[in-house]
Every structure is written in structure tokens, then in C-alpha cells.
Amino acid sequence: MPEQIEKRLTHLEAEVARLKHKVETDLSSKPWWEKIAGTFADNSAYDEAMQLGREYRESFRPNSTHPSNE
């Protein structure tokens, strides 16, 4: 039984070390928003989704009969 506990502890210590290294590496890299910047450039599906979302939000505004062309 003590051998199993020692083996498990060794495994957990290695996993903690791996996770700490990953966190430290991720903290030194670019922020997530900089990593994804430009992902949807020139993507017509994204543009359409943004337009539909805008129209949906504007439908809740009082006296909004025509969506704006922002």
C-alpha cells in the first residue's frame, strides 16, 4: 500500500510541475485577445452574424423600425 501511495504522489507532483510550467508559459505569452485578433477578417459569415446580432439588439429599442447601417 505505501508503494502505491508513493507512486501516486510522484505522479501528482509531476502533474503539478507540468501545470505550473504551462501557467507560467501562458502568462508570458500574448493575451488571448491578441492571439485571436484578425481571426474573422474577410469572413462573410462573421459579418452576417454581426449584422443579424445588431438587428436583433436594435429590435428591442423603442421606435426602432429600421436597423441602422453602422
N, C-alpha and C positions, 0 to 999 in steps of 0.2 A: 504493500500500500504506500509506504513512504516514497518508493521509486516512482510510482505513478504521479504522486503529488509533485515530486521534484521535476519530472518530465513535463508536466503541465505548467508548472511555474516557469520553467525555462522557455517553453513555447510562448507563454503570455508575456514574458519580459521581452522576447524578440519581437513580438507583435507590437507592443507599446513603443519600442525603439523605432520600428518601421513607421508607425503612425506619427510619432514626434518628428521624424525626419520629413515626412510628407507635409505636415503642417508648417514646419519651418521653411521648407522649399516653396510651398504655395504662398506664404506670406511675403516672400521676397520677389515673387513674380508680379506681373501686371494685375491690376484689379479686374474682376470679371467683366465689367462693362467695357473695358478697353480691349479685352480678348475677343468680345463678340461684335465690336464696332465694325460696321460695314457688311455684316453677315447677310443682310437683306437688300443690299444695294442692287438696283436694277432688277428687282423681283416683282413682277406684276401681281402675283398672288398676295404678297405682303402689302403692296399699295392698295389693292382692292379690300383687303381685310381692314386696313386703317380707315379707308373711306366708309365702309359699312359700319365700323365702330363709331366713327364720328357722327354719321347719320342717326344711329341708334341713340347716342347720348343726346343729340340735338332734339330728338323726338320727345324728350321729356321736358324741354324748355317751354315755358308758356309762349303762345303766339308764334311758334316755330312751324311754319308751313313749308318753307323751302330750306334745304340744307345749304349752308354757306360753302363757298369754294375756297377753303383755306388750303 
